[in-house]
Amino acid sequence: MTERPMLGTRRLILRPFTLDDAPVVQLLAGDRAIALHTAHIPHPYEDGIAEEWIGTHKEKFEKGELVNFAIACRHDKALIGSISLVINRHYDCAELGYWIGKPYWGKGYCSEAANEVLRYGFEALNLNRIFASHMSRNPASGRVMEKIGMIYEGCLRQAMKKWGEYVDMKYYGILKTEFKVLPDQKKPTR
């Protein structure tokens, strides 16, 4: 893998992050509600964190470990979130992760982006399995996983500690043989 990909859906562009995205990442990811429901996003989201995070993407992509996309609206190019695959080549699998800025919740953007990233993972990366997890206190994330065809695989009780509280993690997965593009997603990929 040499050039980081750009993907598209009917309403979204999935593209590599640039350092110019850092202020919007800090604003959106800096919302306490985003940090509450994610494993690795801190709160408060200090200056420089976004730049440091974005700066890791290219090298990890070139090593075949990660592909991370900025989710942007097609109509105005506004950055609204992030979606990624953390790749394990030894097992031909990847972990899907995502967040959407709070002003964009409830509009179906995450499901649309996630379905396209599954397609990319299975078709371009030739993965066999993609899995994801969410905190039990964030059922909306689980609904995204179900909508894109992932199957509930189980709950790891108190598997994470976030802000001093033990949290159950619910896991979903999908195999390449199970994946189907959502009907409203058939569109040009750029």
C-alpha positions as CSV (number, residue, x, y, z in Angstrom):
1,M,0.0,0.0,0.0
2,T,1.6,3.3,-1.0
3,E,-1.1,5.9,-1.8
4,R,-3.8,6.5,0.8
5,P,-7.2,6.0,-0.8
6,M,-10.1,8.3,-1.3
7,L,-13.6,6.8,-1.3
8,G,-17.0,8.2,-1.9
9,T,-20.7,7.5,-1.2
10,R,-23.8,9.3,-2.3
11,R,-23.5,11.9,0.4
12,L,-19.9,11.5,1.7
13,I,-16.3,11.7,0.7
14,L,-13.9,9.6,2.7
15,R,-10.4,11.0,2.3
16,P,-7.0,11.1,4.1
17,F,-6.8,13.6,6.9
18,T,-4.5,16.6,6.5
19,L,-3.0,18.9,9.1
20,D,-5.5,21.5,7.9
21,D,-8.2,19.3,9.5
22,A,-6.7,19.6,13.0
23,P,-8.8,22.5,14.3
24,V,-12.0,20.8,13.2
25,V,-10.9,17.5,14.7
26,Q,-10.1,19.2,18.0
27,L,-13.5,20.9,18.0
28,L,-15.5,17.8,17.1
29,A,-13.5,15.2,19.0
30,G,-13.2,17.6,21.9
31,D,-16.8,17.3,22.7
32,R,-17.2,15.4,26.0
33,A,-19.9,13.2,24.5
34,I,-17.5,11.9,21.9
35,A,-14.7,11.1,24.4
36,L,-17.3,9.5,26.7
37,H,-18.1,6.9,24.1
38,T,-14.6,6.2,22.6
39,A,-11.7,4.3,24.0
40,H,-8.8,6.5,23.1
41,I,-10.1,10.1,22.7
42,P,-9.2,12.2,25.7
43,H,-11.1,15.0,27.4
44,P,-10.2,17.7,27.4
45,Y,-8.8,17.5,23.9
46,E,-5.7,19.6,24.3
47,D,-3.9,21.7,21.6
48,G,-1.6,19.6,19.5
49,I,-3.3,16.3,20.0
50,A,-5.1,16.4,16.6
51,E,-1.9,17.3,14.8
52,E,0.0,14.5,16.5
53,W,-2.7,12.0,15.7
54,I,-3.0,13.0,12.1
55,G,0.8,12.8,11.8
56,T,0.7,9.1,12.6
57,H,-1.6,8.1,9.7
58,K,0.7,8.0,6.7
59,E,3.4,5.9,8.3
60,K,0.9,3.4,9.7
61,F,-0.8,3.2,6.3
62,E,2.5,2.5,4.6
63,K,3.3,-0.3,7.1
64,G,-0.1,-1.8,6.3
65,E,-1.4,-1.3,9.9
66,L,-4.0,1.3,9.5
67,V,-6.2,3.1,7.1
68,N,-7.9,6.2,8.5
69,F,-10.4,8.4,6.6
70,A,-11.7,11.8,7.3
71,I,-15.5,11.7,6.8
72,A,-16.6,14.8,4.9
73,C,-20.0,15.9,3.4
74,R,-20.0,15.7,-0.3
75,H,-22.1,18.9,-0.8
76,D,-19.9,21.3,1.3
77,K,-16.7,19.3,2.1
78,A,-17.3,19.8,5.8
79,L,-15.4,17.4,8.0
80,I,-17.8,15.5,10.2
81,G,-15.9,12.6,11.7
82,S,-13.4,9.8,11.3
83,I,-13.5,6.1,10.4
84,S,-10.7,3.6,10.3
85,L,-9.6,0.1,10.0
86,V,-6.8,-1.2,12.2
87,I,-5.4,-4.0,10.1
88,N,-3.9,-7.4,11.2
89,R,-2.4,-8.9,8.1
90,H,-1.4,-12.1,10.0
91,Y,-5.1,-13.0,10.4
92,D,-6.5,-11.0,7.3
93,C,-8.8,-9.1,9.7
94,A,-9.3,-5.5,10.9
95,E,-11.0,-3.6,13.6
96,L,-13.4,-0.9,12.5
97,G,-13.5,2.3,14.5
98,Y,-15.4,5.5,14.0
99,W,-16.7,8.7,15.6
100,I,-19.1,11.4,14.2
101,G,-19.2,14.9,15.5
102,K,-22.2,15.5,17.7
103,P,-23.9,18.1,15.3
104,Y,-24.1,15.3,12.7
105,W,-25.6,12.5,14.8
106,G,-28.8,10.8,13.7
107,K,-28.4,11.5,10.0
108,G,-27.1,8.1,8.9
109,Y,-23.7,9.3,8.0
110,C,-21.9,6.8,10.1
111,S,-23.7,3.8,8.6
112,E,-23.0,5.2,5.1
113,A,-19.3,5.6,5.8
114,A,-19.0,2.3,7.6
115,N,-20.6,0.4,4.8
116,E,-18.2,1.9,2.3
117,V,-15.2,1.1,4.5
118,L,-16.3,-2.5,4.8
119,R,-16.5,-2.7,1.0
120,Y,-13.0,-1.2,0.8
121,G,-11.7,-3.6,3.4
122,F,-13.1,-6.7,1.7
123,E,-12.5,-5.7,-1.9
124,A,-9.3,-3.6,-1.9
125,L,-7.5,-5.0,1.2
126,N,-8.8,-8.6,0.7
127,L,-9.7,-9.0,4.4
128,N,-11.6,-12.0,5.5
129,R,-13.2,-10.5,8.7
130,I,-13.9,-7.1,10.1
131,F,-15.0,-6.6,13.7
132,A,-16.0,-3.6,15.9
133,S,-16.9,-3.0,19.4
134,H,-18.9,-0.4,21.4
135,M,-19.4,0.5,25.0
136,S,-22.7,-0.8,26.3
137,R,-23.7,2.7,27.2
138,N,-23.6,3.7,23.5
139,P,-26.3,1.6,21.8
140,A,-26.4,3.9,18.8
141,S,-23.0,2.6,17.8
142,G,-24.3,-0.9,18.0
143,R,-27.2,0.0,15.7
144,V,-24.7,1.2,13.1
145,M,-22.9,-2.1,13.3
146,E,-26.2,-4.0,12.9
147,K,-27.3,-1.8,10.0
148,I,-24.2,-2.6,8.0
149,G,-24.7,-6.3,8.5
150,M,-22.4,-7.0,11.4
151,I,-23.5,-9.9,13.7
152,Y,-23.5,-9.5,17.5
153,E,-20.7,-11.8,18.8
154,G,-20.8,-11.2,22.5
155,C,-20.2,-8.9,25.5
156,L,-16.9,-8.6,27.4
157,R,-18.0,-7.6,30.8
158,Q,-16.1,-4.6,32.4
159,A,-13.5,-5.0,29.6
160,M,-12.6,-1.3,29.7
161,K,-12.1,1.4,32.2
162,K,-13.1,4.9,31.1
163,W,-12.8,7.8,33.5
164,G,-12.7,5.5,36.5
165,E,-15.7,3.4,35.5
166,Y,-15.6,-0.2,34.3
167,V,-17.6,-0.5,31.0
168,D,-18.9,-3.6,29.2
169,M,-17.8,-3.9,25.6
170,K,-20.2,-5.4,22.9
171,Y,-18.5,-7.0,19.9
172,Y,-19.8,-7.4,16.4
173,G,-18.2,-9.0,13.3
174,I,-18.8,-9.6,9.6
175,L,-17.1,-12.0,7.2
176,K,-16.3,-11.2,3.6
177,T,-18.8,-13.9,2.5
178,E,-21.6,-12.1,4.5
179,F,-21.0,-8.6,3.2
180,K,-23.5,-6.9,1.0
181,V,-23.5,-3.3,-0.1
182,L,-26.5,-1.5,1.3
183,P,-29.0,-0.8,-1.5
184,D,-28.9,3.0,-1.1
185,Q,-25.1,2.9,-1.2
186,K,-24.6,1.9,-4.8
187,K,-22.8,4.9,-6.3
188,P,-19.5,6.0,-7.8
189,T,-16.6,5.3,-5.4
190,R,-14.9,8.7,-5.9
